[in-house]
Amino acid sequence: MTEKQKEIFLFIQNYFKSEGVMPRQIDIANHFGVTQQTCKYHLDKIQKRGWITRLPGLSRSISLNLDSFHPLN
């Protein structure tokens, strides 16, 4: 897991705590100054690790899997 992917996961968690809704992919991309394609790449990797789940084609469909989050991995 890259440092950027850990940062993205923590951003998603903090965004939900402060806004009450999950961020959209564009929200994440804009926050980190990356393209949506790059953001999707990182979200795909995070999802493969089991840290999040997403429903294809739906906005704000990220769910956090906090039991699977191990930032040292």
C-alpha positions as a printed NumPy array, in Angstrom:
array([[  0.   ,   0.   ,   0.   ],
       [  1.403,   3.344,  -0.992],
       [  1.429,   6.414,   1.218],
       [ -0.949,   8.129,  -1.233],
       [ -3.45 ,   5.275,  -0.921],
       [ -3.327,   5.512,   2.881],
       [ -3.878,   9.261,   2.604],
       [ -6.858,   8.722,   0.295],
       [ -8.416,   6.209,   2.681],
       [ -7.988,   8.593,   5.619],
       [ -9.392,  11.463,   3.53 ],
       [-12.505,   9.397,   2.765],
       [-12.922,   8.617,   6.454],
       [-12.463,  12.255,   7.521],
       [-14.698,  13.567,   4.727],
       [-17.51 ,  11.312,   5.898],
       [-17.04 ,  12.418,   9.515],
       [-17.137,  16.109,   8.607],
       [-19.702,  16.123,   5.757],
       [-21.966,  13.231,   6.694],
       [-21.754,  11.742,   3.186],
       [-19.08 ,   9.864,   1.301],
       [-16.962,  11.85 ,  -1.149],
       [-17.391,  11.45 ,  -4.88 ],
       [-14.419,  10.351,  -6.933],
       [-14.087,  13.911,  -8.252],
       [-13.979,  15.247,  -4.672],
       [-11.071,  12.946,  -3.902],
       [ -9.283,  13.763,  -7.163],
       [ -9.654,  17.507,  -6.603],
       [ -8.443,  17.288,  -3.007],
       [ -5.263,  15.489,  -4.044],
       [ -4.733,  17.4  ,  -7.292],
       [ -4.859,  14.29 ,  -9.461],
       [ -6.975,  13.253, -12.428],
       [-10.077,  11.147, -11.964],
       [ -8.259,   8.355, -13.798],
       [ -5.437,   8.434, -11.236],
       [ -7.97 ,   8.599,  -8.421],
       [ -9.801,   5.567,  -9.83 ],
       [ -6.498,   3.674, -10.014],
       [ -5.862,   4.305,  -6.319],
       [ -9.458,   3.493,  -5.333],
       [ -9.222,   0.215,  -7.276],
       [ -6.038,  -0.684,  -5.362],
       [ -7.609,   0.276,  -2.03 ],
       [-10.658,  -1.817,  -2.868],
       [ -8.469,  -4.814,  -3.765],
       [ -6.913,  -4.535,  -0.286],
       [-10.409,  -4.795,   1.162],
       [-10.32 ,  -1.355,   2.8  ],
       [-13.346,  -0.101,   0.85 ],
       [-16.177,  -1.417,  -1.267],
       [-17.86 ,   0.474,  -4.119],
       [-20.947,  -0.011,  -6.215],
       [-20.164,   0.561,  -9.907],
       [-21.867,   3.506, -11.557],
       [-23.217,   5.057,  -8.357],
       [-22.053,   8.355,  -6.91 ],
       [-20.98 ,   8.348,  -3.251],
       [-21.114,   4.551,  -3.123],
       [-17.874,   4.047,  -1.163],
       [-18.2  ,   2.034,   2.039],
       [-15.326,   1.845,   4.498],
       [-14.243,  -1.529,   5.811],
       [-12.553,  -0.33 ,   8.987],
       [-11.913,  -3.871,  10.24 ],
       [ -9.69 ,  -4.453,   7.199],
       [ -7.711,  -1.203,   7.455],
       [ -4.143,  -1.864,   8.573],
       [ -2.072,   1.236,   7.697],
       [  1.238,  -0.583,   8.132],
       [  0.431,  -3.058,   5.335]])
